[in-house]
Amino acid sequence: MKETNDIYDDEIRIIKREQPKTEEKKRFPKWLIVVLIVVGVLLLCGLLLLIPYGKTPHATAHLMDPDMTEEIETVFDPVDVSENLPSSTWFGDYPDTTVLGYTQRIDTLLGQVALSVYIPYNAQPELILGPLDLEDKTIILAAQAADIRRDNKEIVGSFVIGGRKISEGISKTGYCAILDGEVIIGMAKNSPLYDEAIAKGGYFFRQYPLVSEGKWIENNPQNITKRKALCERQGQVFVVESQTNESFKSFAQALVELGVNNAIYLVGSHSSYGWWVNQEQHRDFFCDSIKRRTYANENYIVWRR
């Protein structure tokens, strides 16, 4: 064939159709990518500026008592003053009998255990039965004392108030007796101070022993929560509260490091109610819960001015 249009009878012609040109894929403009990156960086910087410097979110595990209302925990920065505690009888302010009764708070850090020490001045100790009266301005320090049972809400162990026997039992070997205005802390299954408290119109209750003659005492409860203790150090009596969740063992060992001679447990946990009044006569609470449950047999060791 000399021309492309010629074809013989015994030949076939294959006609190839030209495919239409497809449109080129649209590309994302490079300038728009740059703009989006710049906007993202600016937003990230703005968010970082909104976060307070040096503060990171954290969560604290709360092991609450089933019968208590959960409260908001107050966090403070403990001050390490443990090395500065004098070896004399008083390691707080020397009491001035002309000053109205108040409580001094000393914060200390012993290892990893943050403690607050509450020392009452110019006030007399006693036990009270029933909920605290918020209108009572004479109480400068109040902390829950003996445990109450969860089933019948009765006091656990022997309890004497003003010479009147409320309950009797030796489920816990630690004890506190208040006789003639003096607080005596010890550990014994049978103590003559129980009968003496009844005879003299004094006070007596039992709790877990934590420290006896300068040595920490092991107890069965293994839970971890905030702790509170009634302590005696070279004749001086005060209340100690842990600001960190501790086991009985770690708390007792910290009390030994503090120089405590004898100590018994007080009702602790984040829900433990009570208060203390500072030298400016400002009242602060151990527990900020407003909607808390109250019981007829809840009891407190208090100091009145």
PyMOL commands that set and color helices and strands:
alter all, ss='L'
color gray80, all
select helices_A, chain A and resi 30-50+82-84+192-200+248-257
alter helices_A, ss='H'
color red, helices_A
select strands_A, chain A and resi 102-110+113-121+124-129+139-144+159-161+164-167+174-179+182-187+203-207+209-212+215-216+228-233+236-242+262-266+274-277+283-285+299-304
alter strands_A, ss='S'
color yellow, strands_A
deselect
rebuild
show_as cartoon
